[in-house]
Structure formats: structure tokens, C-alpha cells
Amino acid sequence: MSASAETTPDAARPLLEVLVCTFEDRLAGLVSRLPEPQAGIAYLICHQVPSGQHFDVSLLRNRDDLRYLRFSDRGLSRNRNHCLRHAVGRICLIADDDIEFLPGWSETVLRGFAARPDATFVTFALVDANDKPKRAYPPAAMRHDVRSAYRVISAELAFDLDRARALGVGFNEHLGIGTLVGIGEENVFLRDLMKQGGAGWLVPAPIVRNGPSTAGERMMNALDRKQVFSIGAMAFSRRGALSYLLSIKEAVRLSIHAGRLTAVPSFFVAFNAGVSHGRKQALDQISSLAP
């Protein structure tokens, strides 16, 4: 598969393209979760199949608004970069294979960009299975800074494709699912866009719904050691050595949230191991490298 960006005549470009990453058998049932075809809206599915297994993709071929690409590698950030290289839409919305689109989602995304002509990216709101916000959002639209960008979840993110490509920013393949630091790829992507002069906005209007499956939530609900390690590594890229002191506060806060104060020592060890890894790998410098 060519790594060069695909192009298409401007008049034929979709107004909005949804970039869907999926892996192995998670492809099953994906089409049934996609919205019905709509003028100006397209879908790109990048499917990683390192096992070489055969999957029936006949249903995908039946939709003119959908393109399907198969890759033999692994790693979510690598797959995000496949999407970035092969996307053709003016505006691109990041999506995974487990989300549900809310009524009016596409209009909300397009209005978000139309009202902010300077935007390189705009993030929106995400709700859970009970239609409650997945996290605290501001009451009105606001401009992103580096601090707010580190709170973004991938399913909230849309970006102007031409502007992102012009800034030369991609997803860091040292981060995300399939790497030692299993989170943070979208946050570093946004930070790098802003470092290169891109403008970002947060519009607190919900566009998609998903269950309690984000890395941060798994960490808070189960105090999963691998996720705690990942959070610690990302904390170093934001706060440096100060992260060691913050780990005490975070250990207590997250353990209280999970109702398991006995987990504080385990959290503390995993978090600080992650901070040490972040220091060793110098994530703050790695994130500026081209993927």
C-alpha cells in the first residue's frame, strides 16, 4: 500500500470523511453501526490484520460512500497514520469501531468548522451509554491550549485535512495501543499541531456515544497497572520530574474514585515506573519526530 497521500479533484471531495480504525475480528458488525449514506459524507476503514486471516468484506463493498483498506501491521497510531495518508475529505473525523453516531452529528461537526475558519482541529463532546457526558466539558466553546488538548479523547476529534498535512504532523507511533505506552497518541498529535501553529477549538456539543472503554476509564475503574504505567509516562511529557510528586496525589484520588484505597501502593509503583520510562525515552522530544 502506498504511503503517499491520495488526492481527488476538489469538486469531488467529501465535505466530511470519517476515519475508522479497526483490528482483526473487530471488523465484524462495523457496517451495521455506521450511519446511513448521506450526501457529502464518506467513510475510510483501515483494517489491520497481522494474522493474515480472511474476513468477509462484501458488505463494505456494497456502499459507494465507503473505502476499505487492509494492512498487515499492528499499532493504533500506525493505523491512524494509514488513515491520514489515504484520507480525501476536507474535514476528517477520528472514529473507532465501537462508537455510535448521534442524530445530527455530521451537521454539528461541519457547523463547528464553518463558525471557526481559523481552526486546524475542533473537538466535540462524547456521551456514555446513558447519554451522560463522558467528562466535564465547558459550558461554551473555547480555544484549546496544550493543557486542554491533553484531556481530549480520540472520538471527540475532527481536523482540517489540508491544514494538518501542511503542518507535517502525524500520529506518534511510539504511543497508543500496541506500544509500551498504550495511550496518548491523540493528545500528542494535537499538541504537535499547535506547536506548528495550528489553532484548535473545543465545541461542547455531543456527536458520538460509546461505552466505558477508554484507557483512562479502565485505569480509574480497575486500576489496571499497564494503564497506570501509561498515564505516568504521559505525565512526564507534561510535567517532567514534578510528576513524581504528583503521583502521590493521583494515587489517592484515583483509588478513592475506584473505592479501593488498598490499591494506593500498587498505583504508586506503576505510576512512578511510567514516569521513569517517560524520562528515559524523552517522550517530549520523541513526539516531535515524523512517524
N, C-alpha and C positions, 0 to 999 in steps of 0.2 A: 504494500500500500504506500503510495507516495506521501512524503511528509510535507510537500508544498501545499500552500493554501489553494483551495479551489476558488474559481471565480465564476461569475454569472452576469449576464447583462443587467444593468441597474433596473431596468423596467421589469425584469422577470424576478427580481429578488423578493423573497418573502419579507413582509414587514416585521415579522417575529418568527424566530426559529427556536424550538425547544430542543436543548441538547441533553439527551438521555444517556447516562452511563449504566451499563448492566454487566453482570459477570456470570458465566456458566449458566446453570439452570434457573437463575433468577429471571431469565428472559420469559419464562412461561407465564402466560396471563398478562403480559405487559400491554399488549394491544387493547385488551378489554378495559384497561384503566386509562387509556388515552382519550381525550375529548373527541367528539365527532369532528369530521373535517370542517374547516372554516376558511373562507377566503382570506388570503394573505398570511395564513399561519402554516408553518411547516415543522416537521419533526426529524431529527437526526438521531438514530440509535447507534451507539458504538458499543459493540458486544465483545468482551474479552473471553476467549475460550482457550486457555493454555492447555487444557486436557486434550484438545483436538476432537472432542465429542461432536456428534451430529445433532443439530436441533432443527426442528421443522419451522421454517420461517415463511411458509406460504401465505399466512395471514398478513404478514408485514408487506409482502409484495403486492397485496390487493389494494393498498392505499397509495394514491398518487401524491399525497402530501407528506409521505414518509420515505426517508432513505435509511438503509440498513448497511452498516459496515462491520465486518468481523475482523478481530485481531487475535494473535496467538500469545500476546504478552499478558502481564498482570500489573496491578497497581492502579489505584483510583486516579492519582494525579496524572499518570501516563495516559489514562483513558480520557481524562478531561482535556489533555493536550491533543489527543486524536480529534476530539470534538472541535477544539479551537482551530485546528488546521483545516478541517473539512467543512466548517460551517459556512453558510452563504447568506443568512438573514441579516437584515440591517440591525435589529436588536436580537440578542440571544439570551434565553432564559436557561439557567442551570437546572437540571432535574435528575432525580434518581428513579429507580424502578419501583419505589414503594410509596409514592405520593398520589394524592387525589386533588385534581384541579377544582377550584371553587367556581360557582357561577360568576361570569363577568371577569374572570382572571385576565384574559388577554387584553380587554379594554382597559383594565386597571394598569397593566404594565405599559401599554402604549401611551396612555394619558400621563403616566409618571414621567416618561421621557419627553413627550411633547411640551409639557409645562416647564421643563428644565433643559433648555437647549445646550447648556454647557456640560451636561452630565456625561461622563465616561461610563459610569455604572450607577444603578439605582437598586436599592434593596427594599423589599416589601415585608409584609408580616406573614407569619406561619401560625396555623392553629392546630390543636390536637384533635383526637377523635371526638371530643366533646365540644368542639368549636371554641375552646378557650385558648387565648394566646399562649404560644409556647414559651415566651419570655416577656419581660417588661419592655414595652415599646413607648416612645414619647407620644404625647397627645397630638403632635403636629409634625409635619415634615421638617427635617433638619439636615444640614450638611454634615457629611461624615468627616471625622478626623481619624487618625491612626488608632486611637483608643476605641472608638465605636466600631471600627472595622474588625477588631478582634472579637466582637460579640456576634458577628454575622454567621448564620447557618447557610450552607450552600443552597438549600431550596428557596432561600429568600432573594437570591442574586440574579440580576439581569445586567447585561452590559452592551454598549455600542461596539459592534464587532470591528468596524474600521478603526475606531479610536484605540481600542485595545491592541490591535495589530500594529498600528503606527507607533505605539509606545514600546513595542517589542517585549511585552510582558506575557509570560506563560505560567503554568502551574508548576511549582517546585516539586520535582519527582523524588526528593528526599523526604517528603511529607505525605500524609494521608494513608488511608487504608492500604495495606500491602507493604508498608515500610515499618521500621522500628518506631518512628514517631507517627502513630496512626491517625493523627488529626491535624488540623490547622492549614491545610493547603489553600482553602478559600480565603482565609484571613491574610496569609502572606501574599496571595495574589492581589488582593485589594490594597494592601499596604504598598506593594511594589507599583501598582498603577498610580497611587497618589504620589509616591516618591518621584515618578517620572512626569508629574504634572497633571495627572488625570483628576477630575472632580467627581465626587460621589455624593449621593443623597440617600436618605432613608425616608421612605413614604410608608407610614404605619397602616397600610390598607392590606387586608389578607388576600392572598392569591391561591394558596395551596394548603392542604391538610395532610398530616402524617401522624403515625403513632409514636410512642416513646422510644425512638430508636437512634437518636443522635448520640454521638460519642460522649458528649458532656453529660447527657441524662443518664447514660449507662453508668458513668462514673459516680454520679450522685446517688443513684438508686441502689447500686450494687457494690460501690467502692471497688470496682474492678482494678486490679493492680496495674494492668497494662495501660488502661486509660488514664489512671492517675500518673503513671510514668510519663505519658504523652503530654498531659497538661503541665507537668513540671518542666518538660523540655521547652514547651512553647512559652512558659512563664519566663524562662531565662532570656528568650529573644525579646521580651518586652521590658523586663525589669533588671536584667543582669544579676549580679550577686545578691541584690536585695531579695531575690526570690527565696533564698534560704530562710530569711526571717519571716517572709510572708507565709511560708509553708506551715508554720505553727497555727496561724490564724485560719488558714484554709482547711487544715486538718480538722480543727474543732468545728468550723462552720459546716462543712460538708458531712461530717459524721453526725452532727445534730440533725441535719436535713434528712439523713438516711435512718435516723433513730438508732444508731449503733455507735455509742461513744467508745466502746471497746475496740473499735476499728481505728482509733487515732494513731496508735503506734505503727500499724501496717500502712496506713495512708502516709504518714510522715516519712517512712523509709522509702516508699515507692516514689513519692513526690520529689524528694531530695535526690534520689537516683536519677530521675528525669532531668532535674536542674543541672546536675553534674554532666549528664550526657549532652544537654544543650550547650553547656560551656565548652565541652571538649570538641563538639562538632561545629561550634560557632555558627548556629543557625541564622543569626542576624546577617552574617556575610554570605552564607550559602544561598539565602533566599533571593539575593540579587543576581545570581547566576542564571543564564539561559538554560531552560530544561533540555 
